[in-house]
């Protein structure tokens, strides 16, 4: 066995392990720990590709393992998080409306929260399509599943008056808002929207000014907004990419 060839696969397995641990924490509403393990899994996901390229050991086995691990960490976990958020939102809305007692609510089966797993379905389709799409070797078409996972898994961390004002929390805990996020999330992962790459080759300020601006803006947002910056950074990434596409299209005409 070529041990060097197994190093990328080892990091892929660490990504998968982190996704499994995150699922356990989500089940117990441990969203902070779940977010941490998703971040750690994405960190390992970066290094499996890094070492595969560095050691020139990329192969079909690694590609399949990478997608399977991402399916858990960046597919199942965010879907489960959205399920939990929708379930909590449904219980709170019905209890506040005084439609039932809390005991009845705890025993009632809700259908709406299961729609949160549409994120998982969208991630699955995205990962399968990515493996056969030769256009995405240097950039992305549609939002990558790790970025989408970070966006979704960070949302319940904002249900905190120390992070967001109560007016924003009311929106973030609204069932219709969460269903809208679910639908948009599944769509954006598979939409034909070119997103600029953060991979830098032959560095020059003129060539990578958009990437440098995005990185600088992201750092500033993390410093001043902390956890609130995470979903905003993903949103800015998509909006900047759309703006860049429009500018490039006009320049080529």
C-alpha positions as CSV (number, residue, x, y, z in Angstrom):
1,X,0.0,0.0,0.0
2,X,1.3,3.5,-0.9
3,X,1.0,5.4,2.3
4,X,1.5,8.7,0.6
5,X,-1.6,8.1,-1.5
6,X,-3.6,7.4,1.7
7,X,-2.8,10.8,3.3
8,X,-5.6,12.7,1.4
9,X,-8.0,9.9,2.2
10,X,-7.1,10.2,5.9
11,X,-8.1,13.8,5.9
12,X,-11.3,12.9,4.0
13,X,-12.2,10.4,6.8
14,X,-11.6,13.1,9.4
15,X,-14.0,15.3,7.5
16,X,-16.6,12.5,7.6
17,X,-15.9,11.9,11.3
18,X,-16.5,15.6,12.1
19,X,-19.8,15.5,10.2
20,X,-21.0,12.5,12.2
21,X,-20.1,14.2,15.5
22,X,-21.9,17.3,14.4
23,X,-25.0,15.3,13.8
24,X,-25.0,14.1,17.4
25,X,-24.7,17.7,18.7
26,X,-27.5,18.9,16.4
27,X,-29.8,16.1,17.7
28,X,-29.3,17.6,21.2
29,X,-29.6,21.2,20.0
30,X,-25.9,21.7,20.5
31,X,-25.7,24.1,17.6
32,X,-22.4,25.8,18.7
33,X,-20.6,22.5,18.9
34,X,-22.2,21.4,15.6
35,X,-21.0,24.6,13.9
36,X,-17.5,24.0,15.3
37,X,-17.3,20.4,14.0
38,X,-18.7,21.4,10.6
39,X,-15.9,24.1,10.4
40,X,-13.3,21.5,11.4
41,X,-14.7,19.1,8.8
42,X,-14.5,21.7,6.0
43,X,-10.9,22.5,7.2
44,X,-10.0,18.8,6.7
45,X,-11.9,18.8,3.4
46,X,-9.5,21.5,2.1
47,X,-6.4,19.6,3.1
48,X,-7.5,16.3,1.4
49,X,-7.5,18.1,-1.9
50,X,-4.3,20.0,-1.1
51,X,-2.3,16.9,-0.3
52,X,-3.8,15.0,-3.3
53,X,-2.5,17.7,-5.6
54,X,0.8,18.1,-3.7
55,X,1.6,14.4,-3.8
56,X,0.1,13.9,-7.2
57,X,-2.0,11.1,-5.9
58,X,-5.5,12.2,-7.0
59,X,-7.6,9.4,-8.2
60,X,-11.2,8.1,-8.6
61,X,-11.3,6.6,-5.1
62,X,-10.4,9.9,-3.5
63,X,-13.1,11.7,-5.6
64,X,-15.8,9.3,-4.4
65,X,-14.7,9.4,-0.8
66,X,-14.6,13.2,-0.8
67,X,-18.1,13.4,-2.1
68,X,-19.4,10.8,0.4
69,X,-17.8,12.7,3.3
70,X,-19.1,16.1,2.0
71,X,-22.6,14.5,1.7
72,X,-22.6,14.0,5.5
73,X,-20.8,17.2,6.7
74,X,-22.1,19.6,4.1
75,X,-25.3,17.9,3.2
76,X,-27.0,15.9,6.0
77,X,-25.8,18.2,8.8
78,X,-27.3,21.4,7.4
79,X,-30.5,19.6,6.4
80,X,-30.8,18.3,10.0
81,X,-30.1,21.8,11.4
82,X,-32.9,23.3,9.2
83,X,-35.2,20.5,10.3
84,X,-34.5,21.3,14.0
85,X,-35.0,25.1,13.4
86,X,-38.3,24.5,11.6
87,X,-39.5,22.2,14.3
88,X,-38.6,24.7,17.0
89,X,-40.3,27.5,15.0
90,X,-43.5,25.5,14.5
91,X,-43.7,24.6,18.2
92,X,-43.2,28.2,19.2
93,X,-45.6,29.7,16.7
94,X,-48.4,27.3,17.7
95,X,-47.8,27.7,21.4
96,X,-47.8,31.4,21.1
97,X,-51.0,31.2,19.2
98,X,-52.4,29.2,22.1
99,X,-53.6,26.5,19.8
100,X,-52.5,23.7,22.1
101,X,-50.9,23.0,25.4
102,X,-47.2,22.4,25.5
103,X,-47.8,18.7,26.3
104,X,-49.9,18.3,23.2
105,X,-47.3,20.1,21.1
106,X,-44.5,17.8,22.2
107,X,-46.5,14.8,21.0
108,X,-47.7,16.3,17.8
109,X,-46.0,15.3,14.5
110,X,-45.2,18.2,12.2
111,X,-44.8,17.8,8.5
112,X,-43.2,21.2,7.7
113,X,-39.9,20.6,9.5
114,X,-39.1,17.6,7.2
115,X,-38.9,20.1,4.3
116,X,-35.6,21.2,5.8
117,X,-34.1,18.1,4.3
118,X,-34.5,19.6,0.9
119,X,-31.2,21.1,1.6
120,X,-29.7,17.6,1.9
121,X,-31.4,16.6,-1.4
122,X,-30.0,19.7,-3.1
123,X,-26.5,19.0,-1.7
124,X,-26.7,15.4,-3.0
125,X,-27.6,16.6,-6.5
126,X,-24.9,19.3,-6.4
127,X,-22.1,16.8,-5.4
128,X,-23.1,14.3,-8.0
129,X,-23.2,17.0,-10.7
130,X,-19.9,18.4,-9.6
131,X,-18.1,15.1,-10.1
132,X,-19.0,15.0,-13.8
133,X,-18.8,18.7,-14.6
134,X,-15.5,19.6,-16.2
135,X,-16.2,23.3,-16.1
136,X,-15.6,23.5,-12.3
137,X,-12.0,22.6,-12.1
138,X,-10.8,26.2,-11.4
139,X,-14.0,27.9,-10.3
140,X,-17.5,27.1,-9.2
141,X,-20.9,27.0,-10.9
142,X,-23.5,27.2,-8.1
143,X,-22.7,27.6,-4.4
144,X,-20.3,24.9,-3.1
145,X,-21.9,22.6,-0.5
146,X,-19.3,23.6,2.3
147,X,-20.2,27.3,1.9
148,X,-23.9,26.5,2.0
149,X,-23.4,24.4,5.1
150,X,-21.6,27.2,6.9
151,X,-24.5,29.5,6.0
152,X,-27.2,27.2,7.3
153,X,-25.4,25.9,10.4
154,X,-24.6,29.4,11.5
155,X,-28.3,30.5,11.5
156,X,-29.3,29.0,14.9
157,X,-26.3,30.7,16.5
158,X,-28.0,34.0,15.7
159,X,-31.0,33.1,17.9
160,X,-29.3,35.0,20.7
161,X,-30.2,38.5,21.8
162,X,-26.4,39.1,22.5
163,X,-25.8,38.6,18.8
164,X,-28.9,39.9,17.1
165,X,-31.7,42.3,18.1
166,X,-35.1,40.7,18.9
167,X,-36.6,42.0,15.7
168,X,-34.0,40.1,13.7
169,X,-34.5,37.0,15.8
170,X,-38.2,37.1,15.2
171,X,-37.5,36.9,11.4
172,X,-34.9,34.2,11.8
173,X,-37.3,32.1,13.8
174,X,-40.2,32.5,11.4
175,X,-41.3,29.4,9.6
176,X,-41.8,31.1,6.3
177,X,-38.4,32.7,6.4
178,X,-36.8,29.3,7.2
179,X,-38.7,27.6,4.3
180,X,-37.5,30.4,2.0
181,X,-33.9,29.9,3.1
182,X,-34.4,26.1,2.5
183,X,-35.7,26.6,-1.1
184,X,-33.1,29.3,-2.0
185,X,-30.3,27.1,-0.5
186,X,-31.2,24.1,-2.6
187,X,-31.6,26.2,-5.7
188,X,-28.4,28.3,-5.4
189,X,-26.2,25.1,-5.0
190,X,-27.5,23.9,-8.4
191,X,-28.0,27.2,-10.2
192,X,-26.0,28.0,-13.3
193,X,-24.4,30.9,-11.5
194,X,-20.6,31.2,-12.0
195,X,-18.8,32.1,-8.7
196,X,-15.3,33.5,-8.6
197,X,-12.6,31.2,-7.4
198,X,-10.5,31.8,-4.3
199,X,-7.7,29.7,-5.7
200,X,-4.8,32.0,-6.5
201,X,-2.3,31.1,-9.3
202,X,0.5,33.4,-10.5
203,X,-0.5,36.1,-8.0
204,X,-1.0,39.7,-9.1
205,X,-3.0,42.4,-7.5
206,X,-4.6,43.5,-10.8
207,X,-5.7,39.9,-11.6
208,X,-7.0,39.0,-8.2
209,X,-8.4,42.4,-6.9
210,X,-11.9,41.0,-6.5
211,X,-10.6,38.0,-4.4
212,X,-8.4,40.3,-2.3
213,X,-11.3,42.7,-1.7
214,X,-13.5,39.8,-0.6
215,X,-10.9,38.4,1.7
216,X,-10.3,41.8,3.3
217,X,-14.0,42.5,3.7
218,X,-14.5,39.0,5.2
219,X,-11.8,39.5,7.8
220,X,-13.2,42.9,8.8
221,X,-16.7,41.4,9.1
222,X,-15.4,38.6,11.3
223,X,-13.5,41.1,13.6
224,X,-16.5,43.4,14.1
225,X,-19.5,41.2,13.6
226,X,-18.1,37.8,14.9
227,X,-20.5,34.9,14.3
228,X,-23.0,37.2,12.6
229,X,-20.4,37.7,9.9
230,X,-20.5,34.0,8.7
231,X,-23.9,34.0,6.9
232,X,-23.2,37.5,5.7
233,X,-19.9,36.5,4.2
234,X,-21.6,33.7,2.2
235,X,-24.3,36.1,1.0
236,X,-21.6,38.7,0.0
237,X,-19.7,36.0,-1.9
238,X,-22.7,35.2,-4.0
239,X,-23.7,38.8,-4.6
240,X,-20.2,39.8,-5.6
241,X,-20.0,36.9,-8.0
242,X,-23.3,38.0,-9.7
243,X,-22.0,41.6,-9.9
244,X,-18.7,40.4,-11.3
245,X,-20.6,38.3,-13.9
246,X,-22.6,41.3,-15.0
247,X,-19.5,43.5,-15.3
248,X,-17.6,40.9,-17.3
249,X,-20.6,40.4,-19.6
250,X,-20.9,44.1,-20.3
251,X,-17.2,44.3,-20.9
252,X,-17.3,41.5,-23.4
253,X,-20.1,43.0,-25.4
